[in-house]
Amino acid sequence: MGLDILFLLIPASLVLAGVALLLFIWAIRTGQFDDLETPAIRVLFDDPPGPDASLAPAPSAAPAAAAPPVKRTE
């Protein structure tokens, strides 16, 4: 009685492993793993300004210098 669940779990795990294998083969055939170096280097470079550059937030200006302390006269 306790081992009846194996009749469900073993085929389910085999189907899941088969789907994972098919997805892996698909990724290899479509060239997902062809270039492993460029994405790691591409992160280091800035993107060229595109048509949506005007929508990007402006860089914040340097903080203004603090005003000199006010001298109190009594």
PyMOL Python script that loads the backbone (N, CA, C, O; Angstrom):
from pymol import cmd

cmd.read_pdbstr("""\
ATOM      1  N   MET A   1       0.823  -1.201   0.000  1.00  0.00           N
ATOM      2  CA  MET A   1       0.000   0.000   0.000  1.00  0.00           C
ATOM      3  C   MET A   1       0.859   1.255   0.000  1.00  0.00           C
ATOM      4  O   MET A   1       0.528   2.223  -0.684  1.00  0.00           O
ATOM      5  N   GLY A   2       1.962   1.260   0.755  1.00  0.00           N
ATOM      6  CA  GLY A   2       2.804   2.436   0.826  1.00  0.00           C
ATOM      7  C   GLY A   2       3.627   2.655  -0.419  1.00  0.00           C
ATOM      8  O   GLY A   2       4.056   3.779  -0.683  1.00  0.00           O
ATOM      9  N   LEU A   3       3.860   1.610  -1.192  1.00  0.00           N
ATOM     10  CA  LEU A   3       4.680   1.731  -2.382  1.00  0.00           C
ATOM     11  C   LEU A   3       3.869   2.064  -3.633  1.00  0.00           C
ATOM     12  O   LEU A   3       4.439   2.190  -4.718  1.00  0.00           O
ATOM     13  N   ASP A   4       2.561   2.207  -3.501  1.00  0.00           N
ATOM     14  CA  ASP A   4       1.725   2.526  -4.660  1.00  0.00           C
ATOM     15  C   ASP A   4       2.058   3.891  -5.242  1.00  0.00           C
ATOM     16  O   ASP A   4       1.879   4.115  -6.439  1.00  0.00           O
ATOM     17  N   ILE A   5       2.537   4.795  -4.415  1.00  0.00           N
ATOM     18  CA  ILE A   5       2.871   6.131  -4.905  1.00  0.00           C
ATOM     19  C   ILE A   5       4.023   6.079  -5.898  1.00  0.00           C
ATOM     20  O   ILE A   5       4.167   6.977  -6.728  1.00  0.00           O
ATOM     21  N   LEU A   6       4.849   5.033  -5.821  1.00  0.00           N
ATOM     22  CA  LEU A   6       5.959   4.909  -6.759  1.00  0.00           C
ATOM     23  C   LEU A   6       5.480   4.727  -8.191  1.00  0.00           C
ATOM     24  O   LEU A   6       6.176   5.106  -9.133  1.00  0.00           O
ATOM     25  N   PHE A   7       4.295   4.149  -8.361  1.00  0.00           N
ATOM     26  CA  PHE A   7       3.741   3.993  -9.708  1.00  0.00           C
ATOM     27  C   PHE A   7       3.381   5.334 -10.322  1.00  0.00           C
ATOM     28  O   PHE A   7       3.226   5.429 -11.539  1.00  0.00           O
ATOM     29  N   LEU A   8       3.246   6.354  -9.519  1.00  0.00           N
ATOM     30  CA  LEU A   8       2.997   7.705 -10.013  1.00  0.00           C
ATOM     31  C   LEU A   8       4.298   8.503 -10.096  1.00  0.00           C
ATOM     32  O   LEU A   8       4.523   9.206 -11.081  1.00  0.00           O
ATOM     33  N   LEU A   9       5.145   8.407  -9.092  1.00  0.00           N
ATOM     34  CA  LEU A   9       6.343   9.240  -9.022  1.00  0.00           C
ATOM     35  C   LEU A   9       7.417   8.847 -10.036  1.00  0.00           C
ATOM     36  O   LEU A   9       8.072   9.722 -10.602  1.00  0.00           O
ATOM     37  N   ILE A  10       7.607   7.560 -10.272  1.00  0.00           N
ATOM     38  CA  ILE A  10       8.654   7.139 -11.215  1.00  0.00           C
ATOM     39  C   ILE A  10       8.329   7.585 -12.643  1.00  0.00           C
ATOM     40  O   ILE A  10       9.206   8.154 -13.292  1.00  0.00           O
ATOM     41  N   PRO A  11       7.122   7.359 -13.170  1.00  0.00           N
ATOM     42  CA  PRO A  11       6.836   7.876 -14.520  1.00  0.00           C
ATOM     43  C   PRO A  11       6.862   9.408 -14.581  1.00  0.00           C
ATOM     44  O   PRO A  11       7.297   9.983 -15.579  1.00  0.00           O
ATOM     45  N   ALA A  12       6.397  10.063 -13.517  1.00  0.00           N
ATOM     46  CA  ALA A  12       6.415  11.526 -13.525  1.00  0.00           C
ATOM     47  C   ALA A  12       7.848  12.043 -13.575  1.00  0.00           C
ATOM     48  O   ALA A  12       8.130  13.003 -14.293  1.00  0.00           O
ATOM     49  N   SER A  13       8.748  11.429 -12.831  1.00  0.00           N
ATOM     50  CA  SER A  13      10.138  11.876 -12.844  1.00  0.00           C
ATOM     51  C   SER A  13      10.801  11.577 -14.183  1.00  0.00           C
ATOM     52  O   SER A  13      11.630  12.359 -14.648  1.00  0.00           O
ATOM     53  N   LEU A  14      10.447  10.455 -14.811  1.00  0.00           N
ATOM     54  CA  LEU A  14      11.001  10.139 -16.125  1.00  0.00           C
ATOM     55  C   LEU A  14      10.518  11.129 -17.182  1.00  0.00           C
ATOM     56  O   LEU A  14      11.289  11.533 -18.053  1.00  0.00           O
ATOM     57  N   VAL A  15       9.255  11.516 -17.108  1.00  0.00           N
ATOM     58  CA  VAL A  15       8.720  12.512 -18.051  1.00  0.00           C
ATOM     59  C   VAL A  15       9.414  13.851 -17.838  1.00  0.00           C
ATOM     60  O   VAL A  15       9.789  14.515 -18.804  1.00  0.00           O
ATOM     61  N   LEU A  16       9.588  14.250 -16.592  1.00  0.00           N
ATOM     62  CA  LEU A  16      10.247  15.518 -16.294  1.00  0.00           C
ATOM     63  C   LEU A  16      11.706  15.503 -16.770  1.00  0.00           C
ATOM     64  O   LEU A  16      12.185  16.497 -17.316  1.00  0.00           O
ATOM     65  N   ALA A  17      12.403  14.405 -16.571  1.00  0.00           N
ATOM     66  CA  ALA A  17      13.782  14.298 -17.040  1.00  0.00           C
ATOM     67  C   ALA A  17      13.841  14.320 -18.570  1.00  0.00           C
ATOM     68  O   ALA A  17      14.759  14.900 -19.150  1.00  0.00           O
ATOM     69  N   GLY A  18      12.868  13.690 -19.216  1.00  0.00           N
ATOM     70  CA  GLY A  18      12.815  13.715 -20.680  1.00  0.00           C
ATOM     71  C   GLY A  18      12.586  15.115 -21.221  1.00  0.00           C
ATOM     72  O   GLY A  18      13.202  15.508 -22.211  1.00  0.00           O
ATOM     73  N   VAL A  19      11.705  15.870 -20.581  1.00  0.00           N
ATOM     74  CA  VAL A  19      11.444  17.260 -21.004  1.00  0.00           C
ATOM     75  C   VAL A  19      12.703  18.099 -20.816  1.00  0.00           C
ATOM     76  O   VAL A  19      13.044  18.908 -21.679  1.00  0.00           O
ATOM     77  N   ALA A  20      13.395  17.911 -19.694  1.00  0.00           N
ATOM     78  CA  ALA A  20      14.633  18.661 -19.456  1.00  0.00           C
ATOM     79  C   ALA A  20      15.685  18.308 -20.510  1.00  0.00           C
ATOM     80  O   ALA A  20      16.399  19.192 -20.982  1.00  0.00           O
ATOM     81  N   LEU A  21      15.790  17.048 -20.879  1.00  0.00           N
ATOM     82  CA  LEU A  21      16.744  16.630 -21.901  1.00  0.00           C
ATOM     83  C   LEU A  21      16.393  17.233 -23.260  1.00  0.00           C
ATOM     84  O   LEU A  21      17.275  17.700 -23.981  1.00  0.00           O
ATOM     85  N   LEU A  22      15.109  17.222 -23.608  1.00  0.00           N
ATOM     86  CA  LEU A  22      14.692  17.821 -24.876  1.00  0.00           C
ATOM     87  C   LEU A  22      14.978  19.317 -24.912  1.00  0.00           C
ATOM     88  O   LEU A  22      15.417  19.838 -25.937  1.00  0.00           O
ATOM     89  N   LEU A  23      14.735  20.012 -23.804  1.00  0.00           N
ATOM     90  CA  LEU A  23      15.029  21.445 -23.763  1.00  0.00           C
ATOM     91  C   LEU A  23      16.529  21.709 -23.863  1.00  0.00           C
ATOM     92  O   LEU A  23      16.944  22.682 -24.492  1.00  0.00           O
ATOM     93  N   PHE A  24      17.337  20.860 -23.255  1.00  0.00           N
ATOM     94  CA  PHE A  24      18.788  21.007 -23.347  1.00  0.00           C
ATOM     95  C   PHE A  24      19.263  20.790 -24.781  1.00  0.00           C
ATOM     96  O   PHE A  24      20.093  21.551 -25.277  1.00  0.00           O
ATOM     97  N   ILE A  25      18.751  19.768 -25.447  1.00  0.00           N
ATOM     98  CA  ILE A  25      19.125  19.506 -26.842  1.00  0.00           C
ATOM     99  C   ILE A  25      18.684  20.655 -27.733  1.00  0.00           C
ATOM    100  O   ILE A  25      19.423  21.061 -28.630  1.00  0.00           O
ATOM    101  N   TRP A  26      17.486  21.184 -27.498  1.00  0.00           N
ATOM    102  CA  TRP A  26      16.998  22.332 -28.272  1.00  0.00           C
ATOM    103  C   TRP A  26      17.920  23.535 -28.081  1.00  0.00           C
ATOM    104  O   TRP A  26      18.232  24.231 -29.047  1.00  0.00           O
ATOM    105  N   ALA A  27      18.360  23.786 -26.845  1.00  0.00           N
ATOM    106  CA  ALA A  27      19.241  24.920 -26.579  1.00  0.00           C
ATOM    107  C   ALA A  27      20.583  24.759 -27.276  1.00  0.00           C
ATOM    108  O   ALA A  27      21.147  25.739 -27.762  1.00  0.00           O
ATOM    109  N   ILE A  28      21.093  23.560 -27.330  1.00  0.00           N
ATOM    110  CA  ILE A  28      22.366  23.334 -28.013  1.00  0.00           C
ATOM    111  C   ILE A  28      22.204  23.543 -29.513  1.00  0.00           C
ATOM    112  O   ILE A  28      23.052  24.175 -30.144  1.00  0.00           O
ATOM    113  N   ARG A  29      21.135  23.026 -30.084  1.00  0.00           N
ATOM    114  CA  ARG A  29      20.933  23.138 -31.542  1.00  0.00           C
ATOM    115  C   ARG A  29      20.670  24.568 -31.976  1.00  0.00           C
ATOM    116  O   ARG A  29      21.016  24.930 -33.100  1.00  0.00           O
ATOM    117  N   THR A  30      20.071  25.395 -31.130  1.00  0.00           N
ATOM    118  CA  THR A  30      19.778  26.773 -31.520  1.00  0.00           C
ATOM    119  C   THR A  30      20.915  27.724 -31.195  1.00  0.00           C
ATOM    120  O   THR A  30      20.789  28.930 -31.408  1.00  0.00           O
ATOM    121  N   GLY A  31      22.037  27.200 -30.677  1.00  0.00           N
ATOM    122  CA  GLY A  31      23.217  28.031 -30.484  1.00  0.00           C
ATOM    123  C   GLY A  31      23.239  28.812 -29.183  1.00  0.00           C
ATOM    124  O   GLY A  31      23.934  29.824 -29.096  1.00  0.00           O
ATOM    125  N   GLN A  32      22.521  28.387 -28.191  1.00  0.00           N
ATOM    126  CA  GLN A  32      22.501  29.116 -26.929  1.00  0.00           C
ATOM    127  C   GLN A  32      23.842  29.082 -26.213  1.00  0.00           C
ATOM    128  O   GLN A  32      24.130  29.983 -25.425  1.00  0.00           O
ATOM    129  N   PHE A  33      24.658  28.088 -26.455  1.00  0.00           N
ATOM    130  CA  PHE A  33      25.923  27.932 -25.758  1.00  0.00           C
ATOM    131  C   PHE A  33      27.124  28.164 -26.672  1.00  0.00           C
ATOM    132  O   PHE A  33      28.232  27.751 -26.332  1.00  0.00           O
ATOM    133  N   ASP A  34      26.937  28.810 -27.818  1.00  0.00           N
ATOM    134  CA  ASP A  34      28.029  29.003 -28.761  1.00  0.00           C
ATOM    135  C   ASP A  34      29.079  29.985 -28.245  1.00  0.00           C
ATOM    136  O   ASP A  34      30.276  29.738 -28.392  1.00  0.00           O
ATOM    137  N   ASP A  35      28.648  31.092 -27.645  1.00  0.00           N
ATOM    138  CA  ASP A  35      29.581  32.130 -27.210  1.00  0.00           C
ATOM    139  C   ASP A  35      29.442  32.320 -25.707  1.00  0.00           C
ATOM    140  O   ASP A  35      28.477  32.920 -25.233  1.00  0.00           O
ATOM    141  N   LEU A  36      30.406  31.809 -24.970  1.00  0.00           N
ATOM    142  CA  LEU A  36      30.349  31.898 -23.514  1.00  0.00           C
ATOM    143  C   LEU A  36      31.169  33.060 -22.966  1.00  0.00           C
ATOM    144  O   LEU A  36      31.050  33.382 -21.784  1.00  0.00           O
ATOM    145  N   GLU A  37      32.001  33.702 -23.797  1.00  0.00           N
ATOM    146  CA  GLU A  37      32.877  34.768 -23.325  1.00  0.00           C
ATOM    147  C   GLU A  37      32.262  36.158 -23.470  1.00  0.00           C
ATOM    148  O   GLU A  37      32.380  36.973 -22.554  1.00  0.00           O
ATOM    149  N   THR A  38      31.617  36.448 -24.579  1.00  0.00           N
ATOM    150  CA  THR A  38      31.140  37.798 -24.861  1.00  0.00           C
ATOM    151  C   THR A  38      30.137  38.324 -23.833  1.00  0.00           C
ATOM    152  O   THR A  38      30.274  39.479 -23.429  1.00  0.00           O
ATOM    153  N   PRO A  39      29.140  37.560 -23.382  1.00  0.00           N
ATOM    154  CA  PRO A  39      28.209  38.132 -22.414  1.00  0.00           C
ATOM    155  C   PRO A  39      28.882  38.589 -21.121  1.00  0.00           C
ATOM    156  O   PRO A  39      28.438  39.562 -20.511  1.00  0.00           O
ATOM    157  N   ALA A  40      29.933  37.912 -20.699  1.00  0.00           N
ATOM    158  CA  ALA A  40      30.625  38.321 -19.483  1.00  0.00           C
ATOM    159  C   ALA A  40      31.385  39.624 -19.696  1.00  0.00           C
ATOM    160  O   ALA A  40      31.530  40.409 -18.759  1.00  0.00           O
ATOM    161  N   ILE A  41      31.868  39.867 -20.895  1.00  0.00           N
ATOM    162  CA  ILE A  41      32.621  41.087 -21.187  1.00  0.00           C
ATOM    163  C   ILE A  41      31.682  42.234 -21.525  1.00  0.00           C
ATOM    164  O   ILE A  41      31.975  43.385 -21.202  1.00  0.00           O
ATOM    165  N   ARG A  42      30.561  41.941 -22.166  1.00  0.00           N
ATOM    166  CA  ARG A  42      29.622  42.966 -22.611  1.00  0.00           C
ATOM    167  C   ARG A  42      29.081  43.788 -21.446  1.00  0.00           C
ATOM    168  O   ARG A  42      28.712  44.948 -21.630  1.00  0.00           O
ATOM    169  N   VAL A  43      29.030  43.215 -20.269  1.00  0.00           N
ATOM    170  CA  VAL A  43      28.514  43.909 -19.103  1.00  0.00           C
ATOM    171  C   VAL A  43      29.393  45.107 -18.751  1.00  0.00           C
ATOM    172  O   VAL A  43      28.909  46.076 -18.166  1.00  0.00           O
ATOM    173  N   LEU A  44      30.669  45.053 -19.098  1.00  0.00           N
ATOM    174  CA  LEU A  44      31.602  46.094 -18.705  1.00  0.00           C
ATOM    175  C   LEU A  44      31.495  47.358 -19.548  1.00  0.00           C
ATOM    176  O   LEU A  44      32.016  48.397 -19.145  1.00  0.00           O
ATOM    177  N   PHE A  45      30.843  47.306 -20.693  1.00  0.00           N
ATOM    178  CA  PHE A  45      30.774  48.439 -21.598  1.00  0.00           C
ATOM    179  C   PHE A  45      29.419  49.124 -21.506  1.00  0.00           C
ATOM    180  O   PHE A  45      28.395  48.486 -21.261  1.00  0.00           O
ATOM    181  N   ASP A  46      29.437  50.452 -21.711  1.00  0.00           N
ATOM    182  CA  ASP A  46      28.193  51.220 -21.709  1.00  0.00           C
ATOM    183  C   ASP A  46      27.422  50.950 -22.990  1.00  0.00           C
ATOM    184  O   ASP A  46      28.006  50.667 -24.036  1.00  0.00           O
ATOM    185  N   ASP A  47      26.123  51.039 -22.894  1.00  0.00           N
ATOM    186  CA  ASP A  47      25.283  50.909 -24.076  1.00  0.00           C
ATOM    187  C   ASP A  47      25.365  52.202 -24.872  1.00  0.00           C
ATOM    188  O   ASP A  47      25.441  53.284 -24.290  1.00  0.00           O
ATOM    189  N   PRO A  48      25.349  52.101 -26.198  1.00  0.00           N
ATOM    190  CA  PRO A  48      25.330  53.332 -26.996  1.00  0.00           C
ATOM    191  C   PRO A  48      23.990  54.037 -26.802  1.00  0.00           C
ATOM    192  O   PRO A  48      22.965  53.382 -26.613  1.00  0.00           O
ATOM    193  N   PRO A  49      23.996  55.372 -26.847  1.00  0.00           N
ATOM    194  CA  PRO A  49      22.722  56.074 -26.671  1.00  0.00           C
ATOM    195  C   PRO A  49      21.772  55.732 -27.812  1.00  0.00           C
ATOM    196  O   PRO A  49      22.147  55.759 -28.984  1.00  0.00           O
ATOM    197  N   GLY A  50      20.566  55.419 -27.454  1.00  0.00           N
ATOM    198  CA  GLY A  50      19.572  55.045 -28.447  1.00  0.00           C
ATOM    199  C   GLY A  50      18.472  56.081 -28.535  1.00  0.00           C
ATOM    200  O   GLY A  50      18.594  57.165 -27.965  1.00  0.00           O
ATOM    201  N   PRO A  51      17.410  55.766 -29.233  1.00  0.00           N
ATOM    202  CA  PRO A  51      16.317  56.734 -29.390  1.00  0.00           C
ATOM    203  C   PRO A  51      15.592  57.012 -28.077  1.00  0.00           C
ATOM    204  O   PRO A  51      14.928  58.041 -27.954  1.00  0.00           O
ATOM    205  N   ASP A  52      15.701  56.136 -27.113  1.00  0.00           N
ATOM    206  CA  ASP A  52      15.015  56.367 -25.851  1.00  0.00           C
ATOM    207  C   ASP A  52      15.937  56.980 -24.805  1.00  0.00           C
ATOM    208  O   ASP A  52      15.629  56.930 -23.615  1.00  0.00           O
ATOM    209  N   ALA A  53      17.077  57.566 -25.228  1.00  0.00           N
ATOM    210  CA  ALA A  53      18.018  58.154 -24.276  1.00  0.00           C
ATOM    211  C   ALA A  53      17.411  59.350 -23.567  1.00  0.00           C
ATOM    212  O   ALA A  53      17.792  59.659 -22.438  1.00  0.00           O
ATOM    213  N   SER A  54      16.468  60.029 -24.216  1.00  0.00           N
ATOM    214  CA  SER A  54      15.845  61.186 -23.567  1.00  0.00           C
ATOM    215  C   SER A  54      14.936  60.758 -22.422  1.00  0.00           C
ATOM    216  O   SER A  54      14.608  61.573 -21.559  1.00  0.00           O
ATOM    217  N   LEU A  55      14.527  59.500 -22.401  1.00  0.00           N
ATOM    218  CA  LEU A  55      13.656  59.024 -21.335  1.00  0.00           C
ATOM    219  C   LEU A  55      14.433  58.602 -20.104  1.00  0.00           C
ATOM    220  O   LEU A  55      13.852  58.400 -19.037  1.00  0.00           O
ATOM    221  N   ALA A  56      15.743  58.469 -20.246  1.00  0.00           N
ATOM    222  CA  ALA A  56      16.557  58.032 -19.119  1.00  0.00           C
ATOM    223  C   ALA A  56      16.658  59.154 -18.092  1.00  0.00           C
ATOM    224  O   ALA A  56      16.705  60.326 -18.466  1.00  0.00           O
ATOM    225  N   PRO A  57      16.690  58.820 -16.823  1.00  0.00           N
ATOM    226  CA  PRO A  57      16.812  59.872 -15.817  1.00  0.00           C
ATOM    227  C   PRO A  57      18.172  60.561 -15.916  1.00  0.00           C
ATOM    228  O   PRO A  57      19.189  59.930 -16.203  1.00  0.00           O
ATOM    229  N   ALA A  58      18.162  61.849 -15.675  1.00  0.00           N
ATOM    230  CA  ALA A  58      19.398  62.615 -15.733  1.00  0.00           C
ATOM    231  C   ALA A  58      20.279  62.243 -14.551  1.00  0.00           C
ATOM    232  O   ALA A  58      19.783  61.973 -13.457  1.00  0.00           O
ATOM    233  N   PRO A  59      21.579  62.231 -14.776  1.00  0.00           N
ATOM    234  CA  PRO A  59      22.451  61.912 -13.642  1.00  0.00           C
ATOM    235  C   PRO A  59      22.346  62.999 -12.592  1.00  0.00           C
ATOM    236  O   PRO A  59      22.221  64.180 -12.916  1.00  0.00           O
ATOM    237  N   SER A  60      22.395  62.602 -11.353  1.00  0.00           N
ATOM    238  CA  SER A  60      22.254  63.583 -10.287  1.00  0.00           C
ATOM    239  C   SER A  60      23.502  64.445 -10.217  1.00  0.00           C
ATOM    240  O   SER A  60      24.620  63.962 -10.394  1.00  0.00           O
ATOM    241  N   ALA A  61      23.294  65.727  -9.956  1.00  0.00           N
ATOM    242  CA  ALA A  61      24.403  66.664  -9.860  1.00  0.00           C
ATOM    243  C   ALA A  61      25.132  66.447  -8.540  1.00  0.00           C
ATOM    244  O   ALA A  61      24.600  65.860  -7.598  1.00  0.00           O
ATOM    245  N   ALA A  62      26.346  66.933  -8.505  1.00  0.00           N
ATOM    246  CA  ALA A  62      27.113  66.818  -7.266  1.00  0.00           C
ATOM    247  C   ALA A  62      26.398  67.623  -6.184  1.00  0.00           C
ATOM    248  O   ALA A  62      25.805  68.660  -6.481  1.00  0.00           O
ATOM    249  N   PRO A  63      26.443  67.171  -4.958  1.00  0.00           N
ATOM    250  CA  PRO A  63      25.763  67.914  -3.903  1.00  0.00           C
ATOM    251  C   PRO A  63      26.353  69.309  -3.758  1.00  0.00           C
ATOM    252  O   PRO A  63      27.566  69.502  -3.845  1.00  0.00           O
ATOM    253  N   ALA A  64      25.483  70.259  -3.540  1.00  0.00           N
ATOM    254  CA  ALA A  64      25.915  71.640  -3.401  1.00  0.00           C
ATOM    255  C   ALA A  64      26.734  71.785  -2.122  1.00  0.00           C
ATOM    256  O   ALA A  64      26.515  71.090  -1.131  1.00  0.00           O
ATOM    257  N   ALA A  65      27.676  72.704  -2.182  1.00  0.00           N
ATOM    258  CA  ALA A  65      28.508  72.939  -0.999  1.00  0.00           C
ATOM    259  C   ALA A  65      27.629  73.519   0.101  1.00  0.00           C
ATOM    260  O   ALA A  65      26.712  74.296  -0.164  1.00  0.00           O
ATOM    261  N   ALA A  66      27.914  73.143   1.298  1.00  0.00           N
ATOM    262  CA  ALA A  66      27.129  73.634   2.429  1.00  0.00           C
ATOM    263  C   ALA A  66      27.373  75.128   2.601  1.00  0.00           C
ATOM    264  O   ALA A  66      28.488  75.609   2.397  1.00  0.00           O
ATOM    265  N   ALA A  67      26.344  75.847   2.972  1.00  0.00           N
ATOM    266  CA  ALA A  67      26.453  77.289   3.195  1.00  0.00           C
ATOM    267  C   ALA A  67      27.320  77.529   4.425  1.00  0.00           C
ATOM    268  O   ALA A  67      27.299  76.739   5.369  1.00  0.00           O
ATOM    269  N   PRO A  68      28.079  78.618   4.413  1.00  0.00           N
ATOM    270  CA  PRO A  68      28.906  78.898   5.580  1.00  0.00           C
ATOM    271  C   PRO A  68      28.026  79.149   6.796  1.00  0.00           C
ATOM    272  O   PRO A  68      26.905  79.639   6.660  1.00  0.00           O
ATOM    273  N   PRO A  69      28.517  78.820   7.970  1.00  0.00           N
ATOM    274  CA  PRO A  69      27.702  79.030   9.159  1.00  0.00           C
ATOM    275  C   PRO A  69      27.392  80.502   9.366  1.00  0.00           C
ATOM    276  O   PRO A  69      28.227  81.362   9.087  1.00  0.00           O
ATOM    277  N   VAL A  70      26.207  80.791   9.849  1.00  0.00           N
ATOM    278  CA  VAL A  70      25.771  82.160  10.103  1.00  0.00           C
ATOM    279  C   VAL A  70      26.331  82.601  11.455  1.00  0.00           C
ATOM    280  O   VAL A  70      26.182  81.913  12.465  1.00  0.00           O
ATOM    281  N   LYS A  71      26.990  83.789  11.445  1.00  0.00           N
ATOM    282  CA  LYS A  71      27.521  84.301  12.708  1.00  0.00           C
ATOM    283  C   LYS A  71      26.413  85.042  13.444  1.00  0.00           C
ATOM    284  O   LYS A  71      25.734  85.898  12.877  1.00  0.00           O
ATOM    285  N   ARG A  72      26.250  84.712  14.668  1.00  0.00           N
ATOM    286  CA  ARG A  72      25.222  85.356  15.486  1.00  0.00           C
ATOM    287  C   ARG A  72      25.825  86.550  16.203  1.00  0.00           C
ATOM    288  O   ARG A  72      26.898  86.474  16.801  1.00  0.00           O
ATOM    289  N   THR A  73      25.121  87.621  16.123  1.00  0.00           N
ATOM    290  CA  THR A  73      25.569  88.824  16.845  1.00  0.00           C
ATOM    291  C   THR A  73      24.592  89.066  17.977  1.00  0.00           C
ATOM    292  O   THR A  73      23.376  89.061  17.787  1.00  0.00           O
ATOM    293  N   GLU A  74      25.139  89.273  19.137  1.00  0.00           N
ATOM    294  CA  GLU A  74      24.260  89.521  20.279  1.00  0.00           C
ATOM    295  C   GLU A  74      24.532  90.850  20.884  1.00  0.00           C
ATOM    296  O   GLU A  74      23.884  91.228  21.860  1.00  0.00           O
TER     297      GLU A  74
END
""", "prot")
cmd.dss("prot")
cmd.show_as("cartoon", "prot")
cmd.util.cbc("prot")
cmd.orient("prot")
